[in-house]
Amino acid sequence: MNDSQLSTTLPDTDRTRHRRLREQGSQDRAELNAILDAGFMCHFGVVINGHPMVVPTVYGSDGQHLYFHGSVAGRSLVASPDATVCVTVTHVDGLVLARSVFEHGVNYRSAMVYGVPRLVTDPEEKLEGLRCLTEIATPGQWDYARQPNRKEMAATALLAISLEEASVKIRTGGPDDGDGPDAALGIWAGVLPLVSTWGEPEADPLLADGIAPPKHISSRSGTRLG
């Protein structure tokens, strides 16, 4: 975790340059961090034995690195330790329903992070990375639950990738055909929002009587994800 402080502006590289819908692109690192903070699942794209594989997995971020489980992807790093990968995080905020099907769209926030991942072997960094994974999904759970022991740490593969090179796109607002010829069709147009909320905690059937969910879990019921 010795990377120098990252710039507040995302670099413009051949991989991150916005070639389509440039108005939806952002080079503000704060937007990247906000997208990462709003979720905990990513898709890790990697080539293994000449074949592409996209692996869903949990992640965590410390603002400098993205940490994620990599048991499957970790195998490819042995054969191709310098392989560049792409990690994607996407949040769907709603459907944009226009007067014509051609103008339909999606309101979303997405980030694509590029880089060469590394297996985390330093015990302190590995513990911190696992804490990031746990806390981004359930804040407060790291200190509440039993933390991993030495055997569990050894059995866990953790990868890290720098947040230096990333691409961000965000789409908000309604349809774009309100001032065109289709406006006279008399067809409803607008946005159908998509909101994910946490439900009531469901206890393990084997849980002993009298153990209630802690506040950091029960208080999330009914709150919005992201």
C-alpha positions in Angstrom: 0.0 0.0 0.0 2.8 2.3 -0.9 1.2 4.0 -3.9 1.7 7.7 -4.1 -1.4 9.9 -3.6 -3.7 9.6 -6.6 -4.7 12.7 -8.6 -8.2 14.1 -8.1 -8.6 13.9 -11.8 -8.8 10.5 -13.6 -6.1 10.1 -16.3 -7.2 10.2 -19.9 -5.8 7.0 -21.4 -6.6 5.0 -24.6 -8.6 2.6 -22.4 -10.5 5.2 -20.4 -11.2 7.8 -23.1 -14.9 8.4 -23.7 -15.6 8.0 -27.4 -19.4 7.7 -27.2 -21.8 9.7 -25.1 -19.0 11.8 -23.9 -21.4 14.0 -21.9 -22.0 11.1 -19.6 -18.3 10.6 -18.9 -16.6 12.0 -15.9 -12.9 12.3 -14.9 -13.7 13.4 -11.4 -12.1 10.9 -9.0 -14.7 11.8 -6.4 -17.4 10.4 -8.7 -15.4 7.1 -9.0 -15.1 6.9 -5.2 -18.9 7.6 -4.8 -19.7 4.7 -7.2 -17.4 2.3 -5.4 -18.8 3.3 -2.0 -22.4 2.7 -3.1 -21.9 -1.0 -3.8 -20.0 -4.1 -2.8 -20.3 -6.4 -5.9 -18.0 -6.1 -8.9 -17.3 -8.2 -12.1 -13.7 -9.1 -12.6 -12.8 -9.7 -16.3 -9.7 -11.8 -16.9 -8.3 -14.2 -19.5 -7.5 -17.7 -18.2 -5.8 -20.2 -20.5 -6.7 -18.1 -23.5 -10.4 -17.9 -22.6 -12.2 -14.8 -21.2 -13.9 -15.1 -17.8 -16.0 -12.6 -16.0 -16.2 -13.4 -12.3 -18.7 -11.7 -9.9 -17.1 -11.1 -6.5 -17.2 -8.7 -3.5 -14.8 -5.8 -3.3 -13.6 -3.1 -0.9 -11.8 0.1 -1.5 -9.5 2.3 0.6 -9.4 5.1 -2.0 -6.1 4.0 -3.4 -6.8 0.3 -4.2 -9.6 -2.0 -5.0 -9.5 -5.2 -3.0 -11.4 -8.3 -4.1 -11.5 -12.0 -3.6 -9.7 -13.7 -6.4 -9.5 -17.5 -5.9 -10.5 -18.2 -9.5 -8.7 -15.2 -11.1 -5.7 -15.8 -9.0 -4.8 -18.9 -11.0 -4.2 -16.8 -14.1 -1.8 -14.6 -12.3 0.6 -17.5 -11.9 0.8 -18.0 -15.6 0.4 -14.4 -16.6 1.6 -12.2 -13.7 1.6 -9.1 -15.9 -1.9 -9.5 -17.4 -4.1 -6.4 -17.4 -7.6 -6.9 -16.1 -10.8 -4.9 -16.0 -13.0 -4.6 -12.9 -16.5 -3.2 -13.4 -19.1 -1.8 -10.9 -22.5 -0.8 -12.2 -25.6 0.6 -10.4 -28.9 0.8 -12.3 -31.0 3.8 -11.1 -34.0 3.5 -13.5 -35.4 2.9 -17.0 -35.7 5.9 -19.3 -38.9 5.3 -21.2 -39.3 7.6 -24.2 -41.9 8.0 -26.9 -40.0 5.9 -29.3 -38.1 2.7 -28.6 -35.0 4.1 -30.2 -34.8 6.8 -27.5 -35.2 4.4 -24.6 -32.3 4.3 -22.2 -31.1 3.5 -18.7 -30.1 5.8 -15.8 -27.0 4.3 -14.3 -23.6 4.9 -12.6 -20.7 2.8 -13.7 -17.0 2.5 -13.2 -14.4 0.4 -15.0 -11.0 0.0 -13.4 -8.0 -1.2 -15.4 -4.7 -2.5 -14.2 -2.4 -5.4 -13.3 -3.6 -7.0 -10.1 -1.3 -8.4 -7.5 -1.8 -11.1 -4.9 -1.8 -9.5 -1.4 0.7 -11.3 0.7 1.6 -8.8 3.4 -0.3 -9.9 6.5 -1.2 -6.3 7.6 -2.4 -5.2 4.2 -4.3 -8.5 3.7 -6.1 -7.9 7.0 -6.9 -4.3 6.1 -8.1 -5.4 2.6 -10.5 -8.0 4.2 -11.7 -5.3 6.6 -12.5 -3.1 3.6 -14.5 -5.9 1.9 -16.5 -6.5 5.1 -17.1 -2.9 6.0 -18.3 -1.7 2.5 -21.0 -4.5 2.6 -22.0 -4.2 6.2 -20.5 -1.3 8.2 -19.8 -2.3 11.7 -19.6 -6.0 11.1 -15.8 -6.3 11.2 -15.6 -5.4 14.8 -18.8 -7.3 15.7 -18.0 -10.7 14.2 -14.9 -12.9 14.8 -12.1 -11.8 12.6 -10.2 -14.4 10.5 -7.6 -16.5 12.1 -4.2 -17.5 10.7 -5.5 -20.6 8.9 -8.4 -18.7 7.4 -6.1 -15.9 6.2 -3.9 -18.5 4.5 -6.8 -20.0 2.7 -8.1 -16.7 1.4 -6.9 -15.3 -1.9 -7.0 -11.5 -1.9 -6.2 -9.3 -5.0 -5.4 -5.6 -5.1 -5.5 -3.3 -8.1 -4.6 0.4 -8.2 -7.4 2.9 -8.7 -5.1 5.0 -10.9 -6.6 4.1 -14.2 -10.4 4.2 -14.3 -13.3 5.2 -16.5 -16.6 6.6 -15.1 -19.9 7.2 -16.8 -23.2 8.4 -15.3 -26.6 8.9 -17.0 -29.3 10.9 -15.2 -32.5 12.6 -16.3 -35.4 11.9 -18.6 -35.8 11.0 -22.2 -34.4 13.2 -24.9 -37.3 13.3 -27.3 -39.6 15.7 -25.5 -38.9 18.5 -28.0 -39.0 16.4 -31.2 -41.7 15.2 -33.6 -42.6 12.3 -31.3 -43.8 14.7 -28.7 -47.1 14.9 -30.6 -47.8 11.2 -30.4 -49.6 11.4 -27.0 -47.4 8.6 -25.5 -46.4 8.7 -21.9 -42.6 9.2 -21.4 -40.5 9.5 -18.3 -38.4 7.6 -15.9 -39.2 4.4 -14.0 -36.9 4.5 -11.0 -35.3 1.4 -9.6 -34.6 1.5 -5.9 -33.1 -1.4 -3.9 -33.8 -1.5 -0.2 -32.7 -3.8 2.6 -35.3 -6.1 4.2 -35.8 -7.3 7.7 -32.9 -9.5 9.0 -33.7 -13.2 8.8 -32.1 -15.2 11.7 -30.2 -18.4 11.1 -32.5 -21.3 12.0 -29.7 -22.6 14.2 -29.3 -19.4 16.1 -29.7 -19.7 19.9 -32.8 -18.0 21.4 -32.4 -14.5 22.7 -29.7 -13.3 20.2 -31.1 -10.2 18.4 -29.4 -8.7 15.4 -27.1 -5.9 16.4 -28.1 -2.3 15.6 -25.7 -1.9 12.7 -27.6 -4.6 11.0 -31.2 -4.1 12.1 -31.0 -0.3 11.5 -30.5 -0.9 7.8 -33.9 -2.4 7.3 -35.9 -0.3 4.9 -32.9 1.8 3.9 -31.7 2.2 0.4 -28.8 0.3 -1.1 -26.2 2.7 -2.4 
